[in-house]
Amino acid sequence: MADEQWTTGEVVRRLEDVRQDLKEDIHGVVALVNQKVDGEILRMGQEAQDERHTTLVARVAKLEEQAAEKERQRIADRRLIFFSLVVPVLLLAIQLYNANRGGT
């Protein structure tokens, strides 16, 4: 091969083949890089979505607990109102009834 002489046309044709092969290889590498980057972006997006979901679940659980605590407090307040207002009035009514009944 060292003793054969290439013509200018042959050198140009071979350089064009090498250039075309490099161009195809670069397109393949670019496609692989784009695929990898898209996969990374997808993974990062999924992780962010999972993190938001976990945060929302925790917030909903906290809100539900607060609502349950408010309901327990309302029940306790109703009981307190009943015993602090209604029971003394009933006791007063019973005492008045007994006093009127015993006095007649």
C-alpha positions as CSV (number, residue, x, y, z in Angstrom):
1,M,0.0,0.0,0.0
2,A,2.9,2.3,0.7
3,D,4.2,1.8,-2.8
4,E,0.9,2.6,-4.6
5,Q,0.1,6.2,-5.3
6,W,-3.4,7.5,-4.7
7,T,-4.9,9.9,-7.1
8,T,-6.3,13.2,-5.8
9,G,-9.8,12.0,-6.6
10,E,-9.2,8.8,-4.5
11,V,-8.0,10.8,-1.5
12,V,-11.0,13.1,-1.7
13,R,-13.4,10.2,-2.0
14,R,-11.8,8.4,1.0
15,L,-11.8,11.7,3.1
16,E,-15.5,12.1,2.1
17,D,-16.2,8.5,3.3
18,V,-14.4,9.2,6.6
19,R,-16.3,12.5,7.0
20,Q,-19.6,10.7,6.4
21,D,-18.8,8.0,8.9
22,L,-17.9,10.6,11.5
23,K,-21.1,12.5,10.8
24,E,-23.1,9.3,11.3
25,D,-21.2,8.4,14.5
26,I,-21.7,11.9,15.9
27,H,-25.5,11.7,15.2
28,G,-25.6,8.4,17.0
29,V,-23.7,9.8,20.0
30,V,-26.0,12.9,20.1
31,A,-29.1,10.6,20.0
32,L,-27.7,8.6,22.9
33,V,-26.9,11.7,24.9
34,N,-30.3,13.1,24.3
35,Q,-31.9,9.8,25.3
36,K,-29.8,9.8,28.5
37,V,-30.6,13.4,29.3
38,D,-34.3,12.8,28.7
39,G,-34.1,9.8,31.0
40,E,-32.4,11.9,33.7
41,I,-34.9,14.7,33.4
42,L,-37.8,12.2,33.6
43,R,-36.2,10.6,36.7
44,M,-35.7,14.0,38.3
45,G,-39.3,15.0,37.5
46,Q,-40.6,11.8,39.0
47,E,-38.6,12.3,42.2
48,A,-39.9,15.9,42.5
49,Q,-43.4,14.6,41.9
50,D,-43.0,11.9,44.6
51,E,-41.6,14.5,47.0
52,R,-44.6,16.8,46.4
53,H,-47.0,13.8,46.8
54,T,-45.3,12.9,50.1
55,T,-45.5,16.5,51.4
56,L,-49.2,16.7,50.4
57,V,-50.1,13.4,52.1
58,A,-48.4,14.7,55.3
59,R,-50.3,18.0,55.1
60,V,-53.6,16.3,54.5
61,A,-53.0,13.9,57.5
62,K,-52.1,16.9,59.6
63,L,-55.3,18.8,58.5
64,E,-57.4,15.7,59.2
65,E,-55.9,15.4,62.7
66,Q,-56.6,19.1,63.3
67,A,-60.2,18.7,62.2
68,A,-60.7,15.7,64.5
69,E,-59.2,17.7,67.4
70,K,-61.6,20.6,66.7
71,E,-64.5,18.1,66.7
72,R,-63.4,16.7,70.0
73,Q,-63.1,20.2,71.4
74,R,-66.6,21.1,70.1
75,I,-68.0,18.0,71.9
76,A,-66.2,18.9,75.1
77,D,-67.4,22.5,74.8
78,R,-71.0,21.3,74.4
79,R,-70.7,19.1,77.4
80,L,-69.3,21.9,79.4
81,I,-72.1,24.3,78.3
82,F,-74.7,21.7,79.3
83,F,-73.2,21.0,82.7
84,S,-72.4,24.7,83.5
85,L,-75.7,26.2,82.3
86,V,-78.5,23.6,82.0
87,V,-77.7,21.5,85.1
88,P,-77.7,24.5,87.6
89,V,-81.0,25.7,86.1
90,L,-82.5,22.3,86.5
91,L,-81.2,22.1,90.1
92,L,-82.7,25.5,90.8
93,A,-86.0,24.4,89.3
94,I,-86.0,21.2,91.4
95,Q,-85.2,23.3,94.6
96,L,-88.0,25.7,93.8
97,Y,-90.4,22.9,93.2
98,N,-89.4,21.2,96.4
99,A,-89.7,24.5,98.3
100,N,-93.2,25.2,96.9
101,R,-94.4,21.7,97.4
102,G,-93.0,21.5,100.9
103,G,-94.5,24.9,101.8
104,T,-98.0,24.1,100.8
